[in-house]
C-alpha cells in the first residue's frame, strides 16, 4: 500500500475527478447496461472498473485495499487524459461527444456536472 501522504493525495484527486455520487453512478451503470429485453442484476451492472469505482465511493479512506489504490490511479489518469479539468469546454451534441461523456460517466465523471 502507498504511504499515507500518497494515499491522501490520491484520495483527493480521485474525489475531484469522480464528481458523481454513488447513487448517481449506480443508477447510470444500471441504465447503461439495460436494454429492451433485459436488465442486469444491480451488482453486475456496468463495467468492472465502474463497479469498482462505485465500491470505492462507498468506502472510507482507511478501508482502501491495494486494488482500490490501483483503480483510483487508473481512473484519475484516464479522466485526466480525456478531460482538461481546468478548462473543460461544454460538450457539443455529437455522437462522439455523447460516447465520450458516457465513457467518463462509467468512471464516475459527468462532464456536464459543474
Secondary structure, DSSP 8 states (H G I E B T S, - for coil): ---HHHHHHHHHHHHHH--S-HHHHHHHHHHHH--SS----GGG-S-HHHHHHHHHHTS-GGG--HHHHHHHHHHHHHHHHH--SSS-----SSHHHHHHHHHHHHTT--TT--
